[in-house]
Amino acid sequence: MHFSIPDTQEIIDSAGNTYLGYNIHINGLFHCTVRYRQLHNLHEQIVKDFDVQLPPFPPKKLFPLTVNQQEERRLLLEEYIQAVGQNSSINCSELLTGFLLNAQEETLGVSLENEKLNIYFMNDCKITLLVSTREHSGQILKKICRHIKLPELYDSYFSLFITVLEEDGTLKYLRKLQNFESPMITQKNMRIIGHRVTFGKNYWDTEYDYELMHDPVGLDLLYIQASAEVDKGNIFVPDNLQERLKQLGERGEQKEYLKIVRSIKYYGYLQFAPCSCDYPEPGTKAVVAIGGNELSLRIYLQDEEREALFKVTRMRCWRVTTLHNPEANKDGDSSERNHELSFQYLVARNQLQWITISSGQAILMSVSLQAMIDELLLKSAGRGKSVPRPSRKSWTYITRDGHLRVLLNSSSPDDGIKEDDTDSTVRGETLVKKLVEKPPAVKARKPSDIMENYAFDTIGDDDL
């Protein structure tokens, strides 16, 4: 996760006292505002429960801070929270998930009443669930999976995303929703016209497709996503295959359709909006796609297109650099800020080169690279899709006004979904079948810490 604390704000409590709030951004978007003592309480529990090396936590002060001391504390807290976000044992823990979920809820000041939340599938169909603002992304994902009759075994193969359907019909990914946030609250805080919560695949290795194909619902979902990506232009289908795919789709021959689509370039890739890069020269216009254990850079020079491929295993490390726009600090639109993704690439034996991509989606690119590498390392170790095991341990969350709230494990007490909890455009066993029917078309620079790539260690002479 990419944490930052770009700025602070003065907040007045119910008693009329003023205190300093730290605005936490995660993966490029504003998430919550917290006090120093809230972060200190989190730190104390991390020290107690985890054996990890972290930067020193900024100490308490007896007297009010000067302006310079406030800025120094902000920088130290940012360094600390960035280290927390890069520690896999902490950032996957229910301690951090619970803290961030409660902080988001407290920041937005929302009620716990159930509200309707639209969840879209890749073919633009949707279901509508009644959800609580306190339910995190994983809980809502389980509700969706149970409703469409997907076996629980495959829950981790899917996730929820914030996307935008562009005027030209393309689907733009903004971010993956995490278990530390409430999709309902995140959606309320977005400032982007046309954004939506979307259900989609959550893996990079297309070999996992074969596991999903054993289940009829999983097969339907794979077909829905593949056909939608073809229709939206994310997968470039050669002219000689377009009519064949159309016929297979009309006849409902999903497996044969998938067999062909899976062989086409950019199947299983995430496509990004046009951007610029410094490869092979500064100011080069480019389009990035990530998938297949590589980063594809389609570059345009003198009206000529060519492709440069960069294997993730040959990226030694990467970093994200951000130019913050003070006017958009709490805006949900990350495109209002200029981001740069720079990665150090092994171009030849003993020759490393930094390559920089300038894009409003640079943080999403970084998160995608990390997820792909994590999956690659798991598979090389002989492990499949990982499913976190909930803990029964409890922690505490201290509110801004000093009250303690006990946090239990974040798993939902009831993963099922009652009929009364759902108001869907499609229902029951017919859900996935009707989803296949396509509806009418709806028209100051600060670098983060460098992310080390442990898959880089697997590079051998034969790979060069």
Disulfide bonds with the S-S distance in Angstrom:
none
